[in-house]
Amino acid sequence: MVCKNKKIFWFPKISAVKLFLVTALAILPSTTLLVPAKSNAQVSDYQSRARFSGEWTVEQILSELKPMQKLGRKPKYCQGAFFAPCVCPNDVNRSIQYRPAVTECDGNAAVILSGRYLNSFSAVVRDGENRDRWPREGMNGCSAFERDVLALNKCSAFKAQKVLNVASGSRKAKVHCLGASGYSSLFRGVTRITVKLADSPNSSNDPLARLCLRHPTRALN
């Protein structure tokens, strides 16, 4: 079943560009996928095949969802030399996952959010220079205005091109399909994920979660 909902949000005293961006994100293609629950043996087989092939399916991703862990301490932070540090890979909450290639994302990389992060506003990846707009010249035929002023998702390989709402039994997640494969040259410099927990139209200080990746070709959680 494919669900496409178009919503226009109006906030007082916000710029036209900010309003356009909120609306553009609201109408990202959104698809709902219901996956039959699998036996433990099938789950193990799916996980093994994903590790072997380097590409995951939604079924495999759902099979790998883990309960939220409690560290019992504050998480450790990494990569803080030039930009705000991100949570070190070993301490990233299990409700946030990354896969370098997902079949239902046309083989592109994806950020998967579940649990307390399920309804986050957006998810992107960033490179070592903290850029979420790449390649520099844009993609998908974007104009300079769409790329540099509106910063549309379709112009960047690091941003979500579509979001899949997936479920199997009690397991639910949103798969934020990015614009290129984690194995591609475009992702060579990717080092972290940024999750915008909520959008604050009247503020430039949106609540963010910054999570470090081990490598753009390696799965996280």
Secondary structure as GFF3:
##gff-version 3
##sequence-region A 1 221
A	DSSP	beta_strand	2	3	.	.	.	ID=ss1
A	DSSP	alpha_helix	16	26	.	.	.	ID=ss2
A	DSSP	beta_strand	30	34	.	.	.	ID=ss3
A	DSSP	alpha_helix	40	53	.	.	.	ID=ss4
A	DSSP	alpha_helix	58	63	.	.	.	ID=ss5
A	DSSP	beta_strand	77	78	.	.	.	ID=ss6
A	DSSP	beta_strand	86	87	.	.	.	ID=ss7
A	DSSP	three_ten_helix	89	91	.	.	.	ID=ss8
A	DSSP	beta_strand	96	99	.	.	.	ID=ss9
A	DSSP	three_ten_helix	103	105	.	.	.	ID=ss10
A	DSSP	beta_strand	110	113	.	.	.	ID=ss11
A	DSSP	three_ten_helix	115	117	.	.	.	ID=ss12
A	DSSP	beta_strand	122	127	.	.	.	ID=ss13
A	DSSP	alpha_helix	144	144	.	.	.	ID=ss14
A	DSSP	pi_helix	145	149	.	.	.	ID=ss15
A	DSSP	three_ten_helix	153	155	.	.	.	ID=ss16
A	DSSP	beta_strand	162	168	.	.	.	ID=ss17
A	DSSP	beta_strand	171	177	.	.	.	ID=ss18
A	DSSP	three_ten_helix	185	187	.	.	.	ID=ss19
A	DSSP	beta_strand	190	196	.	.	.	ID=ss20
A	DSSP	beta_strand	208	212	.	.	.	ID=ss21
###
